Amino acid sequence: MKVEPTPRVRRSDKAAATRAAILAAARRAFAAHGYDGVGLRAIAAEAGVTAMMVGRYFGSKEGLFGEVVSDTMRDPVVLASENLGAADIPRAFARALVGITGRDTNPLDGFMILTRSSSSETAARIARDRIAQAHHATAAGAVGADHPSERAAIFLSFVAGFQGMRQMMGLSALAEADPVVLVELLTPVIAEILKPAARSQDICFGA
């Protein structure tokens, strides 16, 4: 006999869908306009809800932005688990970085959100905290030498700089380069920054 879902389950599903719609709308809006370029009312309208509803789920614009930044880091590309577990981690990172910055690719939401929100002190503070908890901790776990925190931060800066120059600025030496050549050139640089442990299974992947 078919069992109908209880009203509580249906309400829970609706709440999860509403939250996801708000988060998706905010992610698009912040990627397009940055933190200071969009307000809660516009995000609410895009999600099909009221600004009060956004506040109910996320508390404030700051809270929403923080959740959006975290959302963009839940499925990393360069720091993906398969790359962290690769036999040659620097080469895996290099391939992923070249792959996401190719001619026919669009900049990742997370990169656009941070780039277009960088002038906001509030957004920068929130982003720093979220990055420290996620990407920075993960990258630090891949370091096999001294000063893991500093090395991880340098690596993240290097990745962001490469994305900016190749994908956003379109510097011809990078944008028009043979991807294979770029991977070969990037691999030793990344290896020198991270000096990953010889055995990938010994690496602590971080948070």
Number of C-alpha atoms within 10 A of each C-alpha: 3 4 5 8 8 9 9 9 11 12 11 12 12 12 13 12 12 18 18 13 18 25 23 16 20 27 24 17 21 25 23 16 15 22 25 14 12 15 15 20 14 16 25 21 13 17 20 14 16 17 17 14 16 23 15 11 16 18 12 15 18 14 13 20 23 19 18 25 24 20 16 15 16 11 11 12 16 21 22 15 13 13 20 24 18 15 14 17 25 25 21 20 25 25 20 17 21 24 16 17 23 18 13 9 10 12 17 14 20 18 16 21 26 21 15 18 22 17 13 14 11 14 22 16 12 18 22 14 14 19 17 16 14 16 22 25 19 21 26 26 22 26 23 20 14 10 11 21 16 15 23 22 19 17 21 16 12 15 17 15 13 19 22 18 16 20 21 15 12 15 14 10 11 19 18 12 13 11 17 12 9 16 20 13 13 19 18 15 16 21 18 13 20 26 19 23 17 12 13 18 12 13 17 17 18 14 13
